[in-house]
Each structure stands twice: as structure tokens, then as C-alpha cells.
Amino acid sequence: MSRNRRSFLKAGATLGASLLATPAFSVNPSQSNTTANGTTKGGKTNVKHRTLGSGKHSLEVSAIGLGCMGMSYHRSFIPDRKNMIALIRKAVDMGITLFDTAEVYGPYVNEELVGEALAPFRKKILICSKFGFNIQNGQMAGLNSKPDHIRNVVEQSLKRLKTDHIDLLYQHRVDPNVPMEDVAGTVRDLIQEGKVRRFGLSEASVADIRKAHTVQPLTAIQSEYSLMWRKPEEDVFKVCEELGIGFVPYSPLCRGYLSGLINERTKFIAANDNRATLPRYTPDAIKANWVLIDVLTEFGNHRGYTAAQVALAYLLAQKPWIVPIPGTTKLAHLQENLWSADIEFTPDELKTMTEALSKITVVGDRYTGQPAQQVRN
Ligand SMILES: NC(=O)c1ccc[n+]([C@@H]2O[C@H](COP(=O)([O-])OP(=O)(O)OC[C@H]3O[C@@H](n4cnc5c(N)ncnc54)[C@H](OP(=O)(O)O)[C@@H]3O)[C@@H](O)[C@H]2O)c1
């Protein structure tokens, strides 16, 4: 056993013991899964809401959204389409109002799925989509945020989504060849034309955010943020706070890892799963990072929460303007994830948990190759 591995295991054991020993970790029955979040009471759902963005650029949304990508793209097995339409509609029924997709997921088929599923409920919910990739012969071929291209993508997305407007349109990745002012100006025009309601950026730097916000105020930044990738706390959160922009963590469960249901024997289907190429999903990294799962399960086991719920609740506890969009293809996970919005940490719990997590060094980069070059923070 390597020295590093030994020290991880030792750190895990120590952290586990300290979490158990902390008296502040008492069970509060009102915070357990028996609360009614997600069920209907007198015909109304009981889901918590949050606000992304400020003033006339804001959007009120359910505290947890639904990432729809994995229903057709990048998460190995593609489930039956009819079942996924039923799942999205069930999410509406449970009170989720924020649904996330993108042109590039599939490509195209995920927008078609989301459009068909949500068409009957269009006025009750918000659809988020994204532009920014060049797609050729069904494959990603670099970035493209030229104004004409943005306009063309939006026209096609509107058709696939069966709607006349996109509630929140993100630039998926910043295009170094197109000035941000031109991108923001194009989205501003689309907003004036009624085709788009709000503007967001994904994986943008602080400088990109400031430039865009000057031309068209931003409602949300959508970037990777989970207990395995906390960099946005260092810089992007500060600019979001200063400018009144919301933050939407993508892959908030680190693509399923933080649920504790992925282990070193898990097989990812390379033809439809980017985890097959990402350094954090190698058997060695999966084993080395298990100390994180230990912290989550230690905390959850004494309150009746799953590791996934604790991971999501911890993100929600960081700022009131954070709205994670976990992806799932299963009703049980959808319900579980939605319940995480009911979990409230006491200040002591949050402090102890933060201290425990800060002692862990995550093994493996989050991206490699071209995807790593395309992210700017
Ligand atoms: N802006 C961007 O560049 C970008 C990049 C990636 C993703 N996204 C968006 O973010 C959304 C979510 O990201 P993601 O799918 O990459 O990662 P994620 O939400 O962190 O994880 C999704 C994975 O976790 C599993 N899962 C979800 N809830 C679970 C639970 N309660 N217990 C056990 N397993 C659970 C799902 O499997 P099951 O189906 O079995 O539940 C799925 O494989 C996407 O759908 C997409 O809309 C955006």
C-alpha cells in the first residue's frame, strides 16, 4: 500500500471518528426524509424556491433543478425514452421548475426529449439550454459563439424544445475567438426579440463574467461545483455575490461518485460516457477519494440521509443563490435529491463538516485534454 493511500485511509478514519463525536450532530426529526417536500398538499407542491440573479434579470426557481443530459447523453446506458418523458413530467408534478439541457447533448436528442416532455406544462416551468459548440456530423468540432451561429442555434433549439422562448440561455463554453461583448450583445438582442428571457455563462472566468454582465446582465453562472471541485468558491462566488448573479452547480454529485454507488469495479461505456476518460473515475482515484464518501455517510447515517443528499445539501448551504441541477434517470433518486433541499445544517454542523472536508485532498484532475482547455476557471 502506498504512503499516500495509507494516509488517506488514516485521514478517513480520523474524520469519521470526529464526525461521530461531535455533539452538535443531533437528529432533528423535522429535518428527516419524512417531511413532505415534493408531495402535494392541497394541490400545491411544498418545494423550496430560490432566486437566481437580481431585479428584472432574476428568475425564481425550485431550490433543486433537474439536469436532463444523462437521459440521453454521457451517462452510459440510455433509458427508454417514454420512461424519461414520464420522469420529467413527474418532476414537474413534484414541484421542480428548472430543467437543464443543451444543443450538444446527444447532440439534439436531449433538447427534443425535454421539449416533448415539457410542452404540456410550458407555462409552469423554466427551460435552460446552451449554445457554443460547433457540431459537425453529430460530433463536437470545437467552439463557435459567432453571432450568426448563436442566432441559428437558438432558432433550431426553439423548434426542438417546442417553445417560442428559452428561459435561460447559457454560453456553454467561452469562445476565445469571439469577443464576449459580441456574444452578450447577441443574447441581449435575442432577449429584446422575446426569444430568450435570461442570460448565463458556463465555465467562464471572472473577467469573462464582468465583460458579459456590462452588456447584458447575467442571471446565472453554471459551472462544475461539488465537494470534489470547489474552485468556484475562490473567485466566481465573489463576483456572483458582488454583481447579484446566481450560481447553478453542474455535476453536483460529481457525476454520481458522491452518491457512494460508484466503485472501482464500475464500468463506464466509453461510447456514451465521458467518465471513461476523466481522471477521477479511474479505479485508483475512485479508491483514493473514498474518504469523502466516508465523511458524507458518517454524517448522513446519524440523520437518515444518503451520501447524495448530504452532498447536495452542503452545496445549498454555502449561498442562498445556489441551485444545483443533479441529473438522474430514476424516480427514487429524483425524490431523494429533491428532499435534500429540506436539510438544514446547524452552524456547528456546517463548521465541523467543512473542517472534515478541508482535510481531504481530491485525487485526479476533473478534466483532461480538450475539455480541460475549454474551461476558464
Ligand atoms: N454546463 C456544462 O458544461 C455541464 C456539464 C455537465 C453537466 N451539465 C448539466 O448538469 C446536469 C447534472 O450533471 P451530471 O449528470 O454530469 O452529474 P451529477 O448530477 O453530479 O450526477 C449524475 C449521476 O448521478 C447519479 N445520481 C443522481 N442522483 C443520485 C442519487 N440520489 N443516488 C445515486 N446516484 C444518483 C445518476 O445516476 P441515476 O440515473 O442512476 O440516478 C447520474 O449517473 C446534467 O444533466 C446537465 O444538465 C452541464
The ligand as a Tripos MOL2 file, in Angstrom:
@<TRIPOS>MOLECULE
LIG
   48    52     1     0     0
SMALL
NO_CHARGES

@<TRIPOS>ATOM
      1 N1        -22.5940   23.3100  -18.3070 N.am      1 LIG1
      2 C1        -21.9120   22.2070  -18.5070 C.2       1 LIG1
      3 O1        -20.8490   22.2080  -19.1050 O.2       1 LIG1
      4 C2        -22.4450   20.9010  -17.9720 C.ar      1 LIG1
      5 C3        -21.6110   19.7670  -17.9200 C.ar      1 LIG1
      6 C4        -22.1340   18.5840  -17.4060 C.ar      1 LIG1
      7 C5        -23.4420   18.5380  -16.9580 C.ar      1 LIG1
      8 N2        -24.2340   19.6480  -17.0360 N.ar      1 LIG1
      9 C6        -25.6310   19.6280  -16.5590 C.3       1 LIG1
     10 O2        -25.6320   19.2050  -15.2030 O.3       1 LIG1
     11 C7        -26.5250   18.1050  -15.0340 C.3       1 LIG1
     12 C8        -26.0370   17.1620  -13.9500 C.3       1 LIG1
     13 O3        -24.6970   16.7810  -14.1670 O.3       1 LIG1
     14 P1        -24.1820   15.2820  -14.3160 P.3       1 LIG1
     15 O4        -25.2320   14.3940  -14.8240 O.co2     1 LIG1
     16 O5        -22.8930   15.3860  -15.0650 O.co2     1 LIG1
     17 O6        -23.7380   14.8870  -12.8540 O.3       1 LIG1
     18 P2        -24.4440   14.6510  -11.4330 P.3       1 LIG1
     19 O7        -25.7580   15.3090  -11.3910 O.co2     1 LIG1
     20 O8        -23.4090   15.0110  -10.4510 O.co2     1 LIG1
     21 O9        -24.5960   13.0770  -11.3950 O.3       1 LIG1
     22 C9        -25.4750   12.3700  -12.1990 C.3       1 LIG1
     23 C10       -25.2560   10.8980  -11.9360 C.3       1 LIG1
     24 O10       -25.5220   10.6400  -10.5610 O.3       1 LIG1
     25 C11       -26.4740    9.6020  -10.4050 C.3       1 LIG1
     26 N3        -27.3800   10.0180   -9.3270 N.ar      1 LIG1
     27 C12       -28.1580   11.1190   -9.2750 C.ar      1 LIG1
     28 N4        -28.8280   11.1830   -8.1120 N.ar      1 LIG1
     29 C13       -28.4540   10.0870   -7.4090 C.ar      1 LIG1
     30 C14       -28.7990    9.5890   -6.1250 C.ar      1 LIG1
     31 N5        -29.6330   10.2480   -5.3470 N.pl3     1 LIG1
     32 N6        -28.2360    8.4290   -5.7210 N.ar      1 LIG1
     33 C15       -27.3640    7.7620   -6.5120 C.ar      1 LIG1
     34 N7        -26.9930    8.1830   -7.7390 N.ar      1 LIG1
     35 C16       -27.5370    9.3460   -8.1820 C.ar      1 LIG1
     36 C17       -27.1870    9.4840  -11.7250 C.3       1 LIG1
     37 O11       -27.4910    8.1320  -11.9820 O.3       1 LIG1
     38 P3        -29.0120    7.6050  -11.9840 P.3       1 LIG1
     39 O12       -29.5400    7.9680  -13.3310 O.co2     1 LIG1
     40 O13       -28.8440    6.1650  -11.7660 O.co2     1 LIG1
     41 O14       -29.7140    8.3060  -10.8620 O.co2     1 LIG1
     42 C18       -26.1640   10.0100  -12.7390 C.3       1 LIG1
     43 O15       -25.3920    8.9800  -13.2950 O.3       1 LIG1
     44 C19       -26.5930   17.4670  -16.4280 C.3       1 LIG1
     45 O16       -27.7820   16.7400  -16.6040 O.3       1 LIG1
     46 C20       -26.5230   18.6730  -17.3220 C.3       1 LIG1
     47 O17       -27.8150   19.2360  -17.4890 O.3       1 LIG1
     48 C21       -23.7360   20.8220  -17.5230 C.ar      1 LIG1
@<TRIPOS>BOND
     1     1     2 1
     2     2     3 2
     3     2     4 1
     4     4     5 ar
     5     4    48 ar
     6     5     6 ar
     7     6     7 ar
     8     7     8 ar
     9     8     9 1
    10     8    48 ar
    11     9    10 1
    12     9    46 1
    13    10    11 1
    14    11    12 1
    15    11    44 1
    16    12    13 1
    17    13    14 1
    18    14    15 2
    19    14    16 1
    20    14    17 1
    21    17    18 1
    22    18    19 2
    23    18    20 1
    24    18    21 1
    25    21    22 1
    26    22    23 1
    27    23    24 1
    28    23    42 1
    29    24    25 1
    30    25    26 1
    31    25    36 1
    32    26    27 ar
    33    26    35 ar
    34    27    28 ar
    35    28    29 ar
    36    29    30 ar
    37    29    35 ar
    38    30    31 1
    39    30    32 ar
    40    32    33 ar
    41    33    34 ar
    42    34    35 ar
    43    36    37 1
    44    36    42 1
    45    37    38 1
    46    38    39 2
    47    38    40 1
    48    38    41 1
    49    42    43 1
    50    44    45 1
    51    44    46 1
    52    46    47 1
@<TRIPOS>SUBSTRUCTURE
     1 LIG1         1 GROUP 0 **** ****
